[in-house]
């Protein structure tokens, strides 16, 4: 995201303009003060160097994971990049490891980042192609499959299908991912709750409100119990629960009021933590505005119905 960076410098190289590429600054994370300004080239070089160092020194999985996160998340606010920054890093990551064998785990990770980056800029068809290449590799070399990455690929695949209006296909993928997550991590793992949320979104898109409600309420209660009220997945489950309340055509006034209250709290929380312009905050505000509008329309319809009932009662029978 460019613009409005006058007087700022890259937090990695401390220069305003990159010495080699002459590129300007971007900030595609959740930093919303004077932090987070950076060159994409600096981000990718930092990630390349530190991941290579981890591989050369055979660092443990925890250390490797921390360094790999530099390919997709800001090490200041610790939130994932979004939009064109995420996409640029996805392409850079894939190009960095393209020459590795098909069965190399790092290449699989890079493909997942590329697919997610393409999704972040709404190139769903491109992202689906990358997902299919990854899954085809897993089918040909099942012994090298990384379950974590396969589940992530399913999530990207489902999101793409949903955005393309292919909701039945997305539901099938989400059911598969949720089942696999339970088998791999158990019922109470954070990742399982994440996939429960994804599955609920697909159910809502197809109007399967009863099944979505059962899944959401169970998952939200258990997620809060296991991981806390402000855990990222608890917040996502609450967001989806609010959408279910106002999207259900049989929603009552109390349902709409509850949805408005839930989304209002989520917007306030997101503004304080991530800033008003963070995509997640903007999306939540859109949901809140929708809930308020539906509540207003519901009350207007109820008022008209009450007025007609009074008129009918006062009209003498001929």
N, C-alpha and C positions, 0 to 999 in steps of 0.2 A: 504494500500500500504506500503510494508515494504522496508527496505534497506536505506542506506545513512543517518541513524539517530544517528551516533556516536556523543556523547557530548550533545544530546538533552534530555529533560525531559518532562514528561507529564504536560500539563498546568493546570490540575486539581489537581493531587496528588503531583506534582513536583518531582516524582521519575522516573528513567529511566526504571526500571523493576517493574512491579506491585507486591506489597508486598505479595499478596495472590495467585494470579494465575500464577505469574512468567512470564506473557506475555510481549512481547516487544511493542514498540510504532508503531502506524500507523498514517497516515494522508491522509484522503480521501475526503478533502474539496477543497476550492479554495485558502486557505492560501498558499503562495509561497515564503515566506521569512524564518524566523526561527520560525514562529508561527505555531500553529495547530497540533503539535505532541501530541498524547494522547493515552491512553489505552482504548480499546473498553469497558472493564469492568467499567472504570471510567465514560464513557459516559452513559452507561445504568443505573448505580447506580444514577448518577446525575439526569437523566430524571425520574426514578422511584420515587425518593425522592421528587422532586419538583412538579411532577404531583399529587402525593399522598397528599402533603401539600395543593395544590390548591383545591383538592376535600374535604379534611377535613375542610377547612376554608370557603368553599362555595364561592370561589373567582369568579369574573365575567368572562364572556366569553372571553374578551380580555386577561385577565391574564392567563386564562386556555390555550388559544391558544398559547401564548408566551412560556409557559412551555412545551406544547405538542411538539412544534417545536424542542425541544432538542432531540427528538427521531430520527430526520432525518436531522437536519441542524446544522452547526457549529455556536456557539454563538460568535465567533470571526469575521469571514468573512461573516457570515449570509447567506452562500450558502449551498445548500443541499449536503449531502455526496453522494459518488458514489461508484460503484464497490462493492468489498467484504465488505467494511465498512458499506455501506448502507444495504447490505443483512444481515450482522451480527446483526445490530440494529433492522432490521425488524423481524428476528427470536426472538430476545430477547424481543421485545415489545409484540409480539404475545404470547409468553410463560408467560409473566408477567400477562396478562389479560385473559388468556385462561379460567379460572374458572368462569368468569362472565356469566350472563344470555345471551342468544342469542340476545335479544333485547337491550342489554346495548350498548349505543353509543360508549363507549370507546373500547369495543371489536370490533365494526365495524371499528373504526379508526385503531386499531392494525392489522386487516386483510388487510386493504388497504396498510399499511406500509409493511406488509409481502409480498403481491403481487408485490409491487413496488420494493422491495429488490430483489426478485427472478428475476424480469425483468432486473434489473441492472447487474446481473451476467449471463444474457441470458438463464435463465431457464424459457423459455416461457410457456412450458406445465404446469409446477408447478404453475406459476403465474395465468394461465387461470383457473386452478382448484380452486385456492383460490377465484378468481373473481366470479366463478359460485356459490361457497358456499355462498358468500356474497349476491349475487343477489337472490339466492333461499330463503335466510332468509328474504329479502325484500318482496318477493312474498308471503311468508307465514305470515309475520307480517307487512303489509303495513303501519299501523299506527306508526310504530317505524322507518320508513325509514328516513335517513338523506340525503337530496338531494345533499348536498355538496359532501358527500362521494360516493354517487351513480355515480355522474358525474366523480369523480376521478377514480372510478373503471372502468367506460366505457373507460376512456383514457388509462388505463393500458391494458385493454382487447383489445382495438384497436391496440395498439403498438405491443402486442404479436402476434395478428393475422397477422399484416403486416409483422413482422419479419419471420413468418412461411409461408409467401407467399400467405396468404388467404386474398387478397386485397379487394375482393368484400364484404366479411364478415366484414372487418375492416371499409369499407365505410359505411355500414349499421349502425354500432355502432357509428361512428363519426357523422352521420346525426342525430341520436337519441340524442347524447350528446349535439350537437349544438342547436337543437330545445329546449331541456330541459333547457339549460343555458339561452337562450333568454327568455323563459317563467319565469324563476326563478329570473334572475338578470337584464334583459333588454339588449338592443342592444349595449350599449356603455360600459358595464362592462369589466374589464380586463379579467375576466375568460371567457366571451363570445368571446372576440378576440382570446384567447388561443384556444378555441374549433373551431373557424373559421380556425385558422392555422392548427389544426389537420385534419379538414375536407379537407382543400386544399391539404395537403400531401397525403391523400388517393385518392383524385381525380387525382393528378399527377401520382401516382403509377398505376392508371388504364388508363392513357393516356387521361383523360378528361380535357385537357388543357384550353379550352375556359371557362368552368365553374369555374375552379380553378383560372384563371386569373381575372375573374369578382369578385369573392369572395375575393381574396387576395388584389387587388388594393383598393377596397372599404374599407376593414377592416384595411389595413395599414394606409390609409389616416385618417380614423376616430380614430384609436388608437393613432396615433401621436398627433392628435388634442386634444384628451381627456387626454392622459397620458404622453405625451412627447416623444421626439425622442430617448432618451436613456433608456426608460422603457423596462424591460425584454421582454414583449410581442411584443413591436414594433420591437425590434431586431430580435425576432424569425420570425415575419412576413416578415421582410426584407430578412432574410436568406432563407425562403421558396420561396419568390418572385424571388430571384436570381437563385435558383434551377430550378424553372419553366422556366426561361429565357433560361437556357442552355440545359434543358432536352427536350424542345419542338423541335420535328424534323423539324419544319418550322422556327426555329430561324435564324435571320439574323446576319450579322457581328456586327451590332449595338447592337442587343440583347446580344450577347456574350460579347461584350465590357462592356456593362452595368452590366452584371452579374459579370464579373471580378472585376469591380470597387466596386460594392456593397460588394462582399465577401472580397476584400482586406481591405476595411474599417472595416468590422466586425472582421476580424482576428486581425488587429492592436488593436482595442478596447478590444477584449477578452484577448490578450496577456498582455496588460497594466493592466487590472482589475483582471484577474484570473491567469495569468501566462501561459507560453508556453506549459506546460505539462498537463494542465487541460483538461479533456476529451472533453469539448465543444470547446476549442481552437483547439485541434487536429482534431476534426471533421470538423470544419470550414476550416482549412488548407487543408484537403482532398477535400472539395468542391471547394476551390479556385484552387487547382492543376488540378481538373477535368475541370473546366471552362477554364483554360489556355490551356489545351491540346485540348479541343474541338475548341477553337479559332484558335489554330495553324493548326489543321486539316482542318478547314473551309477555312482558307487562302490558304492552300496548294491545296485544291480541286479547289478553285477559280482560282489560278494561272495556274493549269493544264488545266482548261477549257478555260481560256483566250489564253493559248499557242496553244491549238488545234484550236481555232477559227481563230487565225492568220495564222496557217498552212493551214487551209482549204481555207482561203481567198487567199493565195498566190499560192495554187495548181491550175495549169491551167486545165480547163475543157477539157476532151478528146473529 
